[in-house]
């Protein structure tokens, strides 16, 4: 499919056969303000603008008693719209039919187009062209640092588009829309493949719990009780001591870059210092993330684990640490975590020392068999990781298609080069 899409990209240039006229927006756009005063009990569906040519989105339904400023403007299907404060970041678009009758503030001017001069879909594609955003930045006044870099309506109408004849606009739109469908299908294929890879790994973990009688608890293979770390105030001094963040363990894969630093004094004999190979588990998080586990890989060196993480002291004469780590990912253990995590907040749950020690565990599997299982899981995980990496690369390539296409389409007519 990628080869086919690249072929489509090249053939797009067939339409760029003549020099296009640089045309100001004022040639085909006219302001069409529709002021509206909301009633004291009138709610409002509000429209916002995505960055980088992403177009309008439904920002929120705001209830009447939360609306302090009642003066708004109505938007209609086909309105050309932009956000004055972030035009330099590509907040341009066209209002779709599902937003007809919704509201915007005075920060979102709207315009009617001349259908004899411009095709709205052609304009939508141009809104995704990065040099247009540079034009907007050059014409804006104020400070970007204070989010006050503003493109006022008179300047908006001075923006320039390389404009071909209307029939050619429609041919180009047809080609670009066709490409968009192919890229969308490609991205959906990537998502499906990633999901299938995750399902495959999950199915193997589920099979693991079904293949053995779970006769014991995790405490049967521990040297002692799990213990919380230490959370010190962090100032991120370059020479400070590293302290893991909760996200270092979240997701069952250790993230060695997720840490902060503290300048507070430490005790060299304290329990909170990590050793390579330590098995860690989160003790507080959302219901989906509490109880996630990972193995510390030794980086950063001289590192402390925080209070919201526990270290699990596995007795390596009884259990393989990686086997325990994999076991903690199984559906059986996840179900146990959901049932035994506590907390009054529905979005934040905790597990304690006893909960971790009580995790159902197959204490009847010999070490040799555990290591065989771990080896098979390592191979499967490596393949799943490779699939995800390849799909991620393909997805990144797909995301670069349209900027490349638009650059090839519009830039020659901006710079005065010959048509491609």
TORZA-787127 format. One record per atom (N, C-alpha, C): x, y, z; residue in one letter. Coordinates in steps of 0.2 Angstrom, whole numbers, padded with zeros to 4 digits, always signed. Layout:
BEGIN
XYZA;...
This chain:
BEGIN
+0004-0006+0000X;+0000+0000+0000X;+0004+0006+0000X;+0010+0006+0004X;+0014+0012+0004X;+0017+0014-0003X;+0019+0008-0007X;+0021+0010-0014X;+0016+0013-0018X;+0010+0011-0017X;+0004+0014-0021X;+0003+0021-0019X;+0004+0022-0013X;+0003+0029-0011X;+0008+0034-0013X;+0014+0031-0013X;+0020+0035-0016X;+0019+0037-0024X;+0016+0032-0027X;+0015+0033-0034X;+0009+0038-0035X;+0004+0038-0031X;-0001+0043-0031X;+0002+0050-0030X;+0007+0051-0025X;+0010+0057-0024X;+0014+0060-0030X;+0017+0055-0033X;+0021+0058-0039X;+0016+0060-0045X;+0011+0056-0046X;+0006+0058-0051X;+0002+0064-0049X;+0002+0066-0043X;-0002+0073-0041X;+0001+0078-0045X;+0008+0078-0047X;+0011+0084-0050X;+0009+0085-0057X;+0005+0080-0060X;+0003+0080-0067X;-0002+0087-0068X;-0005+0089-0062X;-0010+0094-0063X;-0006+0101-0062X;+0000+0101-0060X;+0003+0107-0059X;+0007+0109-0065X;+0003+0111-0070X;+0006+0112-0077X;+0007+0119-0079X;+0004+0123-0075X;+0005+0131-0077X;+0006+0135-0071X;+0009+0141-0072X;+0010+0145-0066X;+0003+0147-0063X;+0003+0147-0057X;-0003+0149-0053X;-0003+0156-0051X;-0008+0159-0051X;-0008+0167-0049X;-0008+0167-0041X;-0003+0171-0038X;-0003+0172-0031X;-0009+0177-0030X;-0013+0175-0025X;-0020+0178-0024X;-0021+0179-0017X;-0023+0186-0015X;-0024+0187-0008X;-0031+0184-0007X;-0032+0182+0000X;-0038+0180+0002X;-0044+0184+0001X;-0042+0191+0001X;-0048+0196+0000X;-0051+0195-0007X;-0048+0192-0012X;-0050+0191-0018X;-0056+0186-0018X;-0057+0182-0013X;-0062+0177-0013X;-0065+0175-0007X;-0063+0179-0002X;-0067+0179+0005X;-0069+0186+0007X;-0075+0186+0010X;-0078+0192+0013X;-0081+0190+0020X;-0080+0195+0025X;-0082+0194+0032X;-0090+0192+0032X;-0092+0188+0036X;-0099+0187+0037X;-0101+0186+0044X;-0100+0191+0049X;-0101+0191+0056X;-0109+0189+0057X;-0110+0185+0062X;-0117+0184+0064X;-0117+0185+0072X;-0118+0191+0074X;-0118+0192+0081X;-0124+0189+0084X;-0123+0187+0091X;-0129+0184+0094X;-0128+0185+0102X;-0133+0187+0105X;-0133+0187+0112X;-0137+0182+0115X;-0133+0178+0119X;-0136+0172+0123X;-0141+0174+0128X;-0146+0171+0129X;-0151+0172+0134X;-0148+0170+0141X;-0151+0172+0146X;-0149+0171+0153X;-0149+0164+0155X;-0153+0160+0151X;-0153+0152+0153X;-0152+0148+0147X;-0148+0151+0142X;-0146+0148+0136X;-0139+0145+0136X;-0139+0138+0135X;-0133+0135+0135X;-0130+0136+0128X;-0123+0135+0127X;-0120+0136+0121X;-0115+0130+0119X;-0116+0128+0113X;-0111+0123+0110X;-0105+0127+0107X;-0099+0127+0110X;-0094+0131+0108X;-0089+0127+0103X;-0086+0131+0098X;-0082+0128+0093X;-0075+0131+0095X;-0070+0126+0094X;-0063+0128+0095X;-0059+0127+0088X;-0053+0128+0088X;-0049+0127+0082X;-0042+0123+0084X;-0041+0117+0080X;-0035+0113+0081X;-0029+0117+0078X;-0023+0115+0080X;-0017+0118+0077X;-0016+0114+0071X;-0011+0118+0067X;-0008+0115+0061X;-0013+0112+0056X;-0018+0116+0054X;-0023+0115+0049X;-0028+0109+0051X;-0028+0108+0057X;-0033+0102+0060X;-0040+0104+0059X;-0042+0111+0059X;-0048+0113+0058X;-0052+0113+0064X;-0059+0115+0063X;-0063+0116+0069X;-0065+0109+0073X;-0066+0110+0079X;-0068+0105+0084X;-0074+0107+0089X;-0078+0103+0091X;-0083+0104+0096X;-0079+0105+0103X;-0078+0111+0105X;-0074+0112+0111X;-0078+0110+0118X;-0084+0112+0118X;-0088+0110+0124X;-0095+0112+0123X;-0100+0109+0127X;-0106+0112+0128X;-0106+0116+0135X;-0106+0122+0135X;-0106+0126+0141X;-0113+0128+0143X;-0114+0127+0150X;-0120+0128+0153X;-0121+0136+0154X;-0127+0138+0154X;-0129+0145+0154X;-0125+0149+0160X;-0126+0146+0166X;-0123+0149+0172X;-0115+0150+0172X;-0112+0146+0168X;-0105+0147+0167X;-0102+0151+0162X;-0107+0154+0158X;-0105+0159+0153X;-0106+0166+0155X;-0100+0169+0156X;-0100+0176+0159X;-0101+0181+0153X;-0098+0180+0148X;-0099+0185+0142X;-0104+0182+0137X;-0110+0185+0136X;-0115+0183+0133X;-0115+0184+0125X;-0110+0189+0123X;-0110+0191+0116X;-0106+0185+0112X;-0109+0182+0108X;-0106+0177+0104X;-0107+0178+0096X;-0104+0174+0092X;-0106+0174+0085X;-0108+0167+0083X;-0112+0166+0078X;-0115+0160+0076X;-0111+0158+0070X;-0109+0151+0069X;-0105+0149+0063X;-0110+0144+0059X;-0109+0144+0053X;-0113+0140+0048X;-0109+0136+0044X;-0112+0131+0041X;-0108+0126+0037X;-0105+0130+0031X;-0099+0128+0030X;-0095+0131+0025X;-0091+0138+0026X;-0092+0140+0032X;-0089+0146+0034X;-0081+0145+0035X;-0077+0149+0032X;-0070+0149+0033X;-0069+0153+0040X;-0065+0150+0044X;-0064+0152+0051X;-0057+0151+0053X;-0055+0156+0057X;-0048+0155+0060X;-0048+0158+0067X;-0043+0156+0071X;-0042+0159+0078X;-0036+0164+0077X;-0038+0170+0079X;-0034+0176+0078X;-0027+0175+0082X;-0028+0172+0088X;-0022+0172+0093X;-0017+0166+0091X;-0019+0161+0087X;-0015+0156+0085X;-0014+0154+0078X;-0016+0159+0074X;-0015+0159+0067X;-0008+0156+0065X;-0003+0159+0068X;+0004+0157+0067X;+0005+0150+0068X;+0000+0146+0071X;+0001+0139+0073X;-0004+0135+0068X;-0007+0139+0063X;-0011+0135+0058X;-0018+0134+0060X;-0021+0138+0064X;-0028+0137+0066X;-0033+0140+0061X;-0033+0137+0055X;-0037+0139+0050X;-0042+0133+0048X;-0048+0134+0046X;-0052+0128+0044X;-0058+0131+0041X;-0062+0126+0039X;-0069+0127+0036X;-0074+0123+0041X;-0080+0127+0043X;-0085+0124+0047X;-0088+0118+0044X;-0088+0112+0047X;-0092+0106+0044X;-0099+0107+0046X;-0104+0103+0043X;-0111+0103+0043X;-0113+0102+0051X;-0109+0097+0054X;-0111+0095+0061X;-0110+0101+0066X;-0107+0106+0064X;-0106+0112+0069X;-0110+0118+0067X;-0115+0117+0062X;-0119+0122+0060X;-0124+0125+0066X;-0123+0131+0067X;-0127+0134+0072X;-0124+0135+0079X;-0118+0132+0079X;-0114+0133+0085X;-0111+0140+0086X;-0107+0141+0092X;-0105+0148+0093X;-0098+0148+0094X;-0095+0154+0093X;-0088+0156+0094X;-0088+0163+0097X;-0082+0165+0100X;-0081+0171+0102X;-0078+0176+0097X;-0077+0182+0099X;-0074+0187+0094X;-0067+0185+0092X;-0064+0180+0095X;-0057+0178+0093X;-0057+0173+0087X;-0063+0172+0084X;-0064+0167+0078X;-0068+0171+0073X;-0065+0175+0069X;-0068+0178+0063X;-0070+0173+0058X;-0076+0174+0055X;-0078+0169+0050X;-0079+0173+0043X;-0079+0169+0037X;-0079+0172+0031X;-0083+0168+0026X;-0086+0171+0021X;-0090+0167+0016X;-0085+0167+0010X;-0085+0162+0006X;-0081+0161+0000X;-0084+0162-0006X;-0081+0164-0012X;-0084+0165-0018X;-0083+0158-0022X;-0088+0154-0023X;-0087+0148-0026X;-0085+0148-0033X;-0085+0154-0036X;-0083+0154-0043X;-0075+0155-0044X;-0072+0156-0038X;-0065+0157-0038X;-0061+0152-0034X;-0064+0149-0029X;-0061+0144-0025X;-0065+0139-0022X;-0062+0133-0023X;-0065+0127-0020X;-0063+0126-0013X;-0069+0126-0008X;-0067+0125-0001X;-0062+0120+0001X;-0063+0114-0002X;-0059+0108-0001X;-0052+0110-0003X;-0051+0113-0008X;-0044+0115-0010X;-0041+0120-0005X;-0045+0125-0002X;-0043+0129+0003X;-0041+0125+0009X;-0045+0120+0011X;-0044+0116+0017X;-0037+0113+0017X;-0035+0111+0011X;-0029+0107+0010X;-0023+0113+0010X;-0024+0119+0008X;-0019+0124+0009X;-0018+0126+0016X;-0024+0126+0020X;-0023+0127+0027X;-0018+0123+0031X;-0017+0117+0028X;-0012+0112+0031X;-0005+0113+0028X;-0004+0118+0024X;+0003+0120+0021X;+0007+0124+0026X;+0012+0122+0029X;+0016+0126+0034X;+0018+0133+0032X;+0020+0134+0026X;+0022+0141+0024X;+0017+0146+0025X;+0010+0144+0025X;+0005+0148+0026X;+0005+0151+0033X;+0007+0146+0038X;+0007+0148+0045X;+0013+0153+0046X;+0018+0152+0042X;+0024+0157+0042X;+0022+0164+0040X;+0017+0164+0035X;+0015+0170+0033X;+0011+0174+0038X;+0007+0170+0042X;+0002+0172+0047X;+0007+0175+0053X;+0012+0172+0054X;+0017+0174+0060X;+0020+0181+0058X;+0022+0181+0051X;+0025+0188+0049X;+0020+0193+0049X;+0014+0192+0048X;+0009+0197+0048X;+0005+0199+0055X;+0007+0194+0060X;+0004+0195+0067X;+0008+0200+0071X;+0004+0203+0076X;+0007+0208+0080X;+0006+0205+0087X;+0011+0207+0092X;+0010+0205+0099X;+0016+0201+0100X;+0015+0197+0106X;+0020+0192+0109X;+0018+0185+0109X;+0021+0181+0106X;+0019+0174+0106X;+0020+0171+0113X;+0025+0174+0116X;+0027+0171+0123X;+0021+0172+0128X;+0017+0177+0126X;+0011+0179+0131X;+0005+0177+0127X;+0005+0173+0122X;-0001+0170+0118X;-0005+0176+0116X;-0001+0181+0114X;-0005+0187+0111X;-0002+0189+0104X;+0001+0184+0101X;+0003+0185+0094X;-0003+0185+0089X;-0006+0190+0087X;-0013+0191+0084X;-0013+0192+0077X;-0016+0188+0073X;-0017+0190+0066X;-0024+0193+0066X;-0024+0200+0065X;-0031+0203+0065X;-0034+0202+0058X;-0041+0203+0057X;-0044+0201+0051X;-0042+0205+0045X;-0040+0212+0045X;-0038+0215+0039X;-0031+0211+0037X;-0027+0209+0041X;-0021+0205+0039X;-0022+0198+0036X;-0027+0195+0039X;-0029+0189+0037X;-0031+0189+0030X;-0035+0194+0027X;-0037+0195+0020X;-0031+0196+0016X;-0025+0198+0019X;-0019+0199+0015X;-0015+0193+0014X;-0017+0187+0017X;-0013+0181+0016X;-0014+0179+0009X;-0008+0176+0006X;-0008+0174-0001X;-0008+0167-0002X;-0012+0164-0007X;-0012+0157-0009X;-0010+0157-0017X;-0006+0152-0019X;-0005+0151-0026X;-0011+0148-0029X;-0015+0151-0033X;-0022+0149-0035X;-0022+0147-0042X;-0024+0140-0043X;-0025+0138-0050X;-0032+0139-0052X;-0034+0138-0059X;-0041+0138-0061X;-0045+0134-0057X;-0051+0135-0056X;-0056+0131-0052X;-0056+0124-0054X;-0056+0123-0061X;-0056+0116-0063X;-0050+0112-0061X;-0044+0115-0061X;-0038+0112-0058X;-0038+0111-0051X;-0041+0116-0047X;-0042+0115-0040X;-0046+0108-0038X;-0051+0107-0042X;-0055+0101-0041X;-0052+0095-0042X;-0048+0095-0048X;-0044+0089-0049X;-0039+0087-0044X;-0035+0093-0041X;-0031+0092-0036X;-0034+0089-0030X;-0040+0092-0028X;-0043+0090-0022X;-0045+0082-0023X;-0047+0080-0029X;-0049+0073-0030X;-0043+0069-0028X;-0038+0071-0031X;-0032+0067-0030X;-0029+0066-0023X;-0029+0072-0019X;-0027+0072-0012X;-0032+0069-0008X;-0039+0069-0009X;-0044+0066-0005X;-0043+0058-0006X;-0041+0056-0012X;-0040+0049-0013X;-0034+0046-0009X;-0029+0050-0009X;-0023+0049-0005X;-0025+0048+0002X;-0029+0053+0004X;-0030+0053+0011X;-0034+0047+0014X;-0038+0044+0009X;-0042+0038+0011X;-0037+0032+0011X;-0032+0032+0007X;-0027+0027+0007X;-0023+0027+0013X;-0021+0033+0015X;-0017+0034+0021X;-0021+0032+0027X;-0027+0034+0027X;-0031+0033+0033X;-0032+0025+0034X;-0033+0022+0028X;-0033+0014+0028X;-0027+0011+0031X;-0021+0014+0029X;-0015+0012+0031X;-0014+0013+0038X;-0016+0019+0041X;-0015+0020+0048X;-0020+0015+0052X;-0026+0014+0049X;-0030+0009+0053X;-0027+0002+0053X;-0024+0000+0047X;-0020-0006+0047X;-0015-0007+0052X;-0011-0001+0053X;-0006-0001+0059X;-0009-0002+0065X;-0015+0002+0067X;-0018+0001+0073X;-0021-0006+0074X;-0024-0009+0069X;-0026-0016+0070X;-0021-0021+0071X;-0015-0020+0068X;-0009-0025+0069X;-0007-0024+0076X;-0006-0018+0078X;-0003-0017+0085X;-0008-0020+0090X;-0015-0019+0089X;-0020-0022+0094X;-0019-0030+0094X;-0018-0032+0088X;-0018-0040+0087X;-0012-0042+0090X;-0006-0039+0090X;+0000-0041+0093X;-0001-0041+0101X;-0004-0036+0103X;-0005-0035+0111X;-0010-0041+0113X;-0015-0042+0109X;-0020-0048+0110X;-0016-0054+0110X;-0012-0055+0106X;-0008-0062+0105X;-0004-0063+0112X;-0001-0057+0114X;+0003-0058+0120X;-0001-0059+0126X;-0007-0055+0126X;-0011-0056+0132X;-0014-0063+0132X;-0016-0066+0126X;-0018-0073+0126X;-0013-0078+0129X;-0007-0077+0127X;-0002-0081+0130X;-0002-0081+0138X;-0002-0075+0140X;-0002-0074+0147X;-0008-0077+0150X;-0014-0076+0147X;-0020-0080+0150X;-0019-0087+0150X;-0016-0090+0144X;-0015-0097+0144X;-0010-0099+0149X;-0006-0095+0151X;-0001-0097+0157X;-0005-0098+0163X;-0010-0094+0165X;-0013-0095+0171X;-0018-0101+0171X;-0020-0102+0165X;-0025-0108+0164X;-0021-0115+0164X;-0014-0115+0163X;-0010-0121+0162X;-0008-0123+0169X;-0008-0119+0174X;-0005-0121+0181X;-0011-0120+0186X;-0010-0125+0191X;-0015-0124+0197X;-0011-0119+0201X;-0015-0113+0202X;-0013-0108+0207X;-0014-0110+0214X;-0009-0113+0217X;-0010-0115+0224X;-0008-0111+0230X;-0004-0106+0228X;-0001-0102+0233X;-0002-0095+0232X;+0002-0091+0236X;+0002-0083+0236X;+0009-0081+0234X;+0010-0075+0232X;+0017-0072+0231X;+0021-0072+0237X;+0018-0072+0243X;+0022-0072+0249X;+0026-0078+0249X;+0024-0084+0246X;+0027-0090+0247X;+0034-0090+0244X;+0036-0085+0239X;+0042-0085+0236X;+0046-0078+0237X;+0044-0075+0243X;+0048-0069+0244X;+0052-0070+0250X;+0058-0066+0250X;+0062-0066+0256X;+0060-0062+0262X;+0055-0057+0261X;+0053-0053+0266X;+0047-0049+0263X;+0045-0044+0267X;+0039-0040+0265X;+0041-0035+0260X;+0036-0033+0255X;+0037-0028+0250X;+0038-0021+0254X;+0042-0016+0252X;+0043-0010+0256X;+0043-0004+0251X;+0039+0001+0254X;+0039+0007+0250X;+0046+0011+0250X;+0047+0015+0245X;+0053+0019+0245X;+0052+0026+0248X;+0056+0030+0246X;+0056+0037+0249X;+0055+0043+0244X;+0050+0047+0245X;+0049+0052+0241X;+0052+0059+0244X;+0057+0061+0241X;+0060+0068+0243X;+0058+0073+0239X;+0058+0079+0241X;+0057+0085+0237X;+0062+0086+0232X;+0060+0087+0226X;+0065+0087+0220X;+0066+0094+0218X;+0072+0096+0217X;+0074+0102+0214X;+0077+0101+0207X;+0078+0095+0205X;+0081+0093+0198X;+0088+0097+0197X;+0092+0097+0203X;+0099+0100+0202X;+0103+0095+0198X;+0107+0097+0194X;+0111+0092+0189X;+0115+0087+0193X;+0117+0089+0199X;+0121+0085+0203X;+0117+0081+0209X;+0111+0082+0208X;+0106+0079+0213X;+0106+0071+0213X;+0103+0068+0218X;+0102+0061+0218X;+0095+0059+0214X;+0096+0054+0209X;+0090+0052+0205X;+0085+0049+0209X;+0078+0051+0208X;+0073+0047+0211X;+0068+0045+0206X;+0066+0039+0205X;+0061+0037+0200X;+0055+0040+0201X;+0051+0042+0195X;+0045+0044+0195X;+0040+0038+0194X;+0034+0039+0196X;+0029+0033+0195X;+0029+0030+0188X;+0029+0035+0183X;+0029+0033+0176X;+0035+0028+0174X;+0040+0028+0178X;+0046+0023+0177X;+0044+0016+0177X;+0038+0014+0180X;+0036+0008+0181X;+0029+0006+0177X;+0026+0012+0176X;+0019+0011+0173X;+0020+0008+0166X;+0016+0003+0165X;+0016+0001+0158X;+0019-0006+0157X;+0022-0008+0163X;+0025-0015+0164X;+0032-0015+0160X;+0034-0009+0157X;+0041-0009+0154X;+0045-0003+0158X;+0051-0005+0160X;+0054+0000+0164X;+0057+0006+0160X;+0055+0012+0162X;+0057+0018+0158X;+0063+0022+0162X;+0069+0021+0159X;+0075+0023+0163X;+0075+0031+0163X;+0072+0034+0158X;+0072+0041+0158X;+0067+0045+0162X;+0063+0041+0166X;+0058+0044+0170X;+0060+0045+0177X;+0063+0050+0179X;+0066+0051+0185X;+0067+0059+0186X;+0067+0061+0193X;+0069+0068+0195X;+0075+0067+0199X;+0077+0073+0201X;+0083+0073+0206X;+0082+0078+0212X;+0085+0076+0217X;+0084+0079+0224X;+0091+0081+0226X;+0092+0087+0229X;+0098+0089+0233X;+0098+0088+0240X;+0092+0085+0243X;+0092+0083+0250X;+0097+0078+0252X;+0100+0078+0258X;+0104+0073+0260X;+0101+0066+0260X;+0105+0061+0259X;+0103+0054+0259X;+0107+0050+0263X;+0104+0044+0265X;+0107+0039+0270X;+0110+0034+0266X;+0117+0033+0265X;+0119+0028+0261X;+0117+0021+0263X;+0115+0020+0269X;+0113+0013+0272X;+0106+0012+0271X;+0102+0017+0269X;+0095+0016+0269X;+0092+0011+0264X;+0086+0009+0265X;+0083+0003+0261X;+0081+0005+0254X;+0081+0012+0253X;+0077+0014+0247X;+0082+0014+0241X;+0088+0012+0241X;+0093+0012+0236X;+0091+0006+0231X;+0091+0007+0225X;+0090+0002+0220X;+0096-0002+0218X;+0095-0008+0216X;+0100-0013+0213X;+0098-0015+0207X;+0102-0016+0202X;+0100-0019+0195X;+0096-0025+0196X;+0090-0026+0193X;+0087-0032+0194X;+0081-0032+0199X;+0081-0026+0203X;+0075-0026+0208X;+0068-0026+0204X;+0064-0029+0207X;+0057-0029+0204X;+0053-0024+0208X;+0050-0020+0204X;+0046-0014+0207X;+0039-0014+0205X;+0034-0012+0210X;+0027-0012+0208X;+0024-0005+0211X;+0020-0002+0207X;+0016+0004+0209X;+0011+0002+0214X;+0011+0006+0219X;+0006+0005+0225X;+0000+0010+0225X;+0000+0015+0220X;-0005+0020+0220X;-0006+0023+0213X;-0012+0022+0210X;-0013+0025+0203X;-0020+0024+0201X;-0022+0025+0195X;-0029+0024+0193X;-0030+0016+0193X;-0037+0014+0193X;-0038+0007+0194X;-0035+0003+0188X;-0034+0006+0182X;-0031+0002+0177X;-0023+0002+0178X;-0020+0006+0181X;-0013+0006+0182X;-0010+0004+0188X;-0014+0004+0194X;-0011+0002+0200X;-0009-0005+0200X;-0003-0007+0203X;-0001-0013+0203X;+0004-0015+0196X;+0005-0010+0192X;+0010-0012+0187X;+0017-0013+0189X;+0020-0017+0186X;+0027-0019+0189X;+0032-0019+0183X;+0039-0018+0185X;+0044-0017+0180X;+0051-0019+0184X;+0056-0021+0180X;+0062-0022+0183X;+0067-0017+0182X;+0070-0014+0187X;+0075-0009+0187X;+0081-0012+0183X;+0084-0008+0178X;+0089-0010+0174X;+0096-0007+0176X;+0096-0004+0181X;+0103-0001+0183X;+0104+0006+0181X;+0099+0009+0177X;+0100+0016+0176X;+0094+0020+0178X;+0095+0026+0180X;+0101+0029+0182X;+0104+0026+0188X;+0111+0026+0188X;+0115+0024+0193X;+0113+0028+0200X;+0115+0024+0205X;+0114+0027+0212X;+0107+0031+0212X;+0102+0027+0212X;+0095+0029+0211X;+0090+0026+0217X;+0086+0031+0219X;+0081+0029+0224X;+0074+0028+0221X;+0070+0023+0224X;+0063+0023+0222X;+0059+0026+0227X;+0053+0029+0224X;+0049+0033+0229X;+0044+0029+0233X;+0040+0033+0237X;+0035+0031+0242X;+0030+0027+0238X;+0028+0029+0232X;+0022+0026+0229X;+0024+0020+0225X;+0030+0018+0226X;+0032+0012+0223X;+0035+0007+0228X;+0033+0000+0228X;+0036-0004+0232X;+0041-0009+0229X;+0046-0011+0232X;+0051-0016+0230X;+0049-0023+0232X;+0048-0028+0228X;+0046-0034+0229X;+0053-0039+0230X;+0054-0041+0236X;+0060-0045+0237X;+0059-0052+0236X;+0060-0054+0229X;+0059-0061+0227X;+0065-0065+0230X;+0063-0071+0232X;+0068-0076+0234X;+0070-0080+0228X;+0076-0079+0225X;+0078-0081+0219X;+0080-0089+0219X;+0080-0092+0225X;+0081-0099+0225X;+0074-0102+0224X;+0068-0098+0225X;+0062-0101+0224X;+0058-0099+0218X;+0060-0093+0215X;+0056-0090+0209X;+0061-0086+0205X;+0060-0086+0198X;+0064-0082+0194X;+0060-0075+0194X;+0064-0070+0194X;+0062-0063+0195X;+0058-0061+0189X;+0060-0063+0183X;+0057-0061+0177X;+0050-0065+0176X;+0050-0072+0179X;+0044-0075+0179X;+0039-0072+0183X;+0041-0070+0189X;+0036-0066+0193X;+0034-0060+0190X;+0038-0056+0186X;+0036-0050+0183X;+0031-0052+0178X;+0032-0057+0174X;+0027-0059+0169X;+0021-0061+0172X;+0021-0064+0177X;+0015-0067+0181X;+0011-0061+0183X;+0014-0055+0185X;+0010-0050+0188X;+0006-0046+0182X;+0008-0048+0176X;+0004-0045+0170X;-0002-0049+0168X;-0003-0055+0171X;-0008-0060+0169X;-0015-0057+0170X;-0020-0059+0166X;-0027-0057+0168X;-0029-0059+0175X;-0027-0064+0177X;-0028-0067+0184X;-0026-0062+0189X;-0020-0059+0189X;-0017-0054+0194X;-0021-0048+0193X;-0022-0046+0186X;-0025-0039+0185X;-0032-0039+0188X;-0036-0045+0188X;-0042-0045+0191X;-0042-0045+0199X;-0037-0048+0201X;-0036-0048+0209X;-0034-0041+0211X;-0030-0037+0207X;-0028-0030+0209X;-0035-0026+0209X;-0039-0027+0204X;-0045-0022+0203X;-0050-0024+0209X;-0050-0030+0211X;-0054-0032+0217X;-0051-0030+0224X;-0045-0029+0224X;-0042-0028+0231X;-0039-0021+0232X;-0039-0017+0227X;-0036-0010+0227X;-0042-0006+0231X;-0039-0001+0235X;-0044+0002+0240X;-0043+0010+0238X;-0048+0014+0240X;-0048+0021+0240X;-0055+0024+0238X;-0057+0029+0241X;-0063+0032+0241X;-0064+0036+0234X;-0059+0038+0231X;-0059+0041+0224X;-0060+0035+0219X;-0064+0036+0214X;-0065+0031+0209X;-0059+0032+0204X;-0055+0037+0204X;-0050+0038+0199X;-0043+0036+0202X;-0043+0035+0208X;-0036+0034+0211X;-0037+0028+0217X;-0033+0023+0216X;-0034+0017+0220X;-0027+0015+0223X;-0027+0012+0228X;-0020+0010+0232X;-0020+0002+0233X;-0014+0000+0233X;-0013-0007+0236X;-0008-0007+0241X;-0009-0011+0246X;-0004-0011+0252X;+0001-0017+0252X;+0005-0018+0257X;+0010-0023+0257X;+0006-0030+0257X;+0001-0030+0261X;-0003-0037+0262X;-0006-0039+0255X;-0009-0034+0251X;-0012-0035+0245X;-0007-0038+0240X;+0000-0036+0240X;+0005-0038+0236X;+0007-0045+0238X;+0007-0046+0244X;+0009-0053+0247X;+0004-0058+0245X;-0002-0056+0245X;-0008-0061+0244X;-0009-0062+0237X;-0005-0059+0232X;-0007-0061+0225X;-0006-0068+0223X;-0012-0071+0220X;-0012-0078+0218X;-0005-0080+0214X;-0002-0085+0216X;+0004-0087+0213X;+0005-0094+0212X;+0008-0097+0207X;+0009-0104+0206X;+0015-0106+0209X;+0015-0108+0216X;+0021-0109+0219X;+0024-0116+0218X;+0020-0120+0214X;+0022-0127+0212X;+0026-0128+0206X;+0028-0122+0203X;+0032-0123+0196X;+0039-0123+0198X;+0043-0128+0196X;+0050-0128+0197X;+0054-0122+0194X;+0059-0120+0197X;+0063-0115+0194X;+0065-0116+0186X;+0067-0122+0185X;+0069-0124+0178X;+0063-0123+0173X;+0057-0125+0175X;+0051-0124+0171X;+0049-0116+0170X;+0050-0112+0176X;+0049-0105+0176X;+0053-0102+0171X;+0060-0104+0170X;+0064-0101+0166X;+0063-0103+0158X;+0060-0109+0157X;+0058-0110+0151X;+0052-0106+0148X;+0048-0105+0153X;+0042-0101+0151X;+0044-0094+0150X;+0049-0091+0154X;+0051-0084+0154X;+0055-0084+0147X;+0059-0089+0145X;+0062-0088+0138X;+0057-0088+0133X;+0052-0092+0133X;+0046-0091+0128X;+0043-0084+0127X;+0042-0082+0133X;+0038-0075+0134X;+0043-0070+0131X;+0050-0070+0133X;+0054-0066+0130X;+0055-0065+0123X;+0054-0071+0120X;+0054-0072+0112X;+0048-0068+0109X;+0042-0070+0113X;+0036-0067+0110X;+0036-0060+0111X;+0038-0057+0117X;+0038-0050+0118X;+0043-0047+0113X;+0049-0050+0112X;+0053-0046+0107X;+0050-0046+0100X;+0046-0051+0098X;+0043-0051+0091X;+0037-0045+0091X;+0034-0045+0097X;+0028-0040+0097X;+0031-0033+0097X;+0037-0032+0101X;+0040-0026+0101X;+0043-0024+0094X;+0046-0029+0090X;+0048-0027+0083X;+0042-0025+0079X;+0036-0029+0079X;+0031-0027+0075X;+0028-0020+0077X;+0028-0018+0083X;+0026-0012+0085X;+0031-0006+0082X;+0037-0008+0083X;+0042-0003+0080X;+0042-0002+0073X;+0041-0007+0069X;+0040-0007+0062X;+0034-0003+0060X;+0028-0005+0063X;+0022-0001+0062X;+0022+0006+0064X;+0026+0008+0069X;+0027+0015+0071X;+0031+0018+0066X;+0036+0015+0063X;+0040+0019+0058X;+0036+0020+0052X;+0032+0015+0050X;+0027+0016+0044X;+0022+0021+0045X;+0020+0022+0052X;+0015+0027+0053X;+0018+0034+0053X;+0024+0034+0055X;+0028+0041+0055X;+0029+0043+0047X;+0030+0038+0043X;+0031+0039+0036X;+0025+0042+0033X;+0019+0038+0035X;+0013+0040+0032X;+0011+0048+0034X;+0013+0049+0040X;+0012+0056+0043X;+0016+0061+0039X;+0021+0060+0036X;+0025+0064+0032X;+0023+0065+0025X;+0018+0061+0023X;+0016+0061+0016X;+0014+0068+0014X;+0009+0070+0018X;+0005+0076+0015X;+0009+0082+0016X;+0013+0083+0021X;+0017+0089+0021X;+0022+0089+0015X;+0024+0083+0013X;+0029+0083+0007X;+0025+0084+0001X;+0019+0082+0000X;+0015+0083-0006X;+0013+0090-0006X;+0011+0093-0001X;+0009+0100-0001X;+0015+0105-0003X;+0021+0103+0000X;+0027+0107-0002X;+0028+0106-0009X;+0028+0101-0012X;+0029+0100-0019X;+0024+0103-0024X;+0018+0104-0021X;+0012+0107-0024X;+0012+0114-0025X;+0014+0117-0019X;+0013+0124-0018X;+0020+0128-0019X;+0025+0125-0016X;+0031+0129-0016X;+0034+0132-0022X;+0034+0128-0028X;+0036+0131-0034X;+0033+0137-0036X;+0026+0138-0035X;+0023+0144-0037X;+0024+0150-0032X;+0026+0148-0026X;+0028+0154-0021X;+0035+0156-0023X;+0040+0152-0025X;+0047+0154-0026X;+0048+0156-0033X;+0043+0155-0037X;+0045+0157-0044X;+0048+0152-0048X;+0049+0146-0045X;+0052+0140-0049X;+0048+0138-0054X;+0051+0134-0059X;+0047+0130-0064X;+0042+0125-0061X;+0036+0124-0064X;+0032+0119-0061X;+0035+0112-0061X;+0034+0108-0056X;+0037+0101-0056X;+0034+0097-0062X;
